[in-house]
Amino acid sequence: MSEQIAVRIPDALAESLEDLVARGRFDTKAEAIRSALVALIESERRRRVGELIVQGYLRVPQEDDDGSDAAAAMTLRSMQAEERELGLKW
C-alpha cells in the first residue's frame, strides 16, 4: 500500500529535480523524491541512535578515566555540526 502526498516546491528546486531526471540520475521525479525521503529518514534514525548512545555514556559514569565522556561529547558535537552543515532541524 502507498500514500500519495501533494507538495509544492519552489521553482528552483523543481528545476534541479528535473535536471536530476534529465541527466539520468533518476527515472522520474517521484523516484528522486522517494530517494530523498529515504535518505532523510535514515539520517534521522542514525542521528537519534547516536544521540541515545551519547546519552547512555553521559548517564552511566565510567569507573576509570578511559576518556568515554570526552568521546561522547565529541560525538555529540560532530552530530550537531553535521546537522548545521545539512541545515537540518530535528
GUFI-483086 format. One record per residue (C-alpha): residue number from 0; residue in one letter; x, y, z. Coordinates in steps of 0.25 Angstrom, whole numbers, plus 5000, padded with zeros to 4 digits. Layout:
# GUFI-483086
REC	num	residuo	X	Y	Z
REC	NUM	A	X	Y	Z
...
***
This chain:
# GUFI-483086
REC	num	residuo	X	Y	Z
REC	0	M	5000	5000	5000
REC	1	S	5005	5014	4997
REC	2	E	5000	5028	5000
REC	3	Q	5000	5040	4991
REC	4	I	5005	5053	4996
REC	5	A	5004	5066	4988
REC	6	V	5014	5077	4991
REC	7	R	5018	5090	4986
REC	8	I	5033	5093	4984
REC	9	P	5040	5106	4979
REC	10	D	5043	5107	4964
REC	11	A	5058	5106	4966
REC	12	L	5056	5093	4974
REC	13	A	5047	5087	4963
REC	14	E	5057	5091	4952
REC	15	S	5068	5084	4960
REC	16	L	5059	5072	4961
REC	17	E	5056	5072	4946
REC	18	D	5071	5073	4944
REC	19	L	5074	5060	4952
REC	20	V	5064	5053	4944
REC	21	A	5069	5059	4930
REC	22	R	5083	5054	4934
REC	23	G	5078	5040	4937
REC	24	R	5081	5040	4952
REC	25	F	5066	5036	4954
REC	26	D	5056	5031	4944
REC	27	T	5045	5040	4950
REC	28	K	5043	5052	4959
REC	29	A	5035	5043	4968
REC	30	E	5047	5033	4969
REC	31	A	5056	5045	4973
REC	32	I	5047	5050	4984
REC	33	R	5045	5036	4989
REC	34	S	5060	5034	4990
REC	35	A	5062	5047	4997
REC	36	L	5051	5044	5007
REC	37	V	5058	5030	5010
REC	38	A	5072	5037	5012
REC	39	L	5065	5048	5021
REC	40	I	5058	5037	5030
REC	41	E	5071	5029	5030
REC	42	S	5079	5041	5034
REC	43	E	5070	5044	5045
REC	44	R	5070	5029	5050
REC	45	R	5085	5030	5051
REC	46	R	5085	5043	5058
REC	47	R	5075	5038	5068
REC	48	V	5083	5025	5071
REC	49	G	5096	5034	5072
REC	50	E	5089	5043	5082
REC	51	L	5084	5031	5090
REC	52	I	5098	5026	5091
REC	53	V	5103	5039	5095
REC	54	Q	5092	5040	5106
REC	55	G	5096	5026	5111
REC	56	Y	5111	5029	5112
REC	57	L	5107	5042	5120
REC	58	R	5097	5035	5129
REC	59	V	5106	5024	5133
REC	60	P	5118	5029	5140
REC	61	Q	5131	5022	5136
REC	62	E	5139	5015	5147
REC	63	D	5153	5019	5141
REC	64	D	5157	5031	5133
REC	65	D	5156	5024	5119
REC	66	G	5152	5037	5112
REC	67	S	5138	5032	5109
REC	68	D	5132	5045	5114
REC	69	A	5141	5053	5104
REC	70	A	5138	5043	5093
REC	71	A	5123	5044	5096
REC	72	A	5124	5059	5096
REC	73	M	5132	5059	5083
REC	74	T	5122	5050	5076
REC	75	L	5110	5060	5080
REC	76	R	5118	5072	5075
REC	77	S	5121	5064	5062
REC	78	M	5106	5061	5060
REC	79	Q	5102	5075	5063
REC	80	A	5112	5080	5053
REC	81	E	5106	5071	5043
REC	82	E	5092	5076	5045
REC	83	R	5097	5090	5044
REC	84	E	5104	5087	5031
REC	85	L	5092	5080	5025
REC	86	G	5082	5090	5030
REC	87	L	5074	5080	5038
REC	88	K	5066	5083	5050
REC	89	W	5060	5072	5058
***
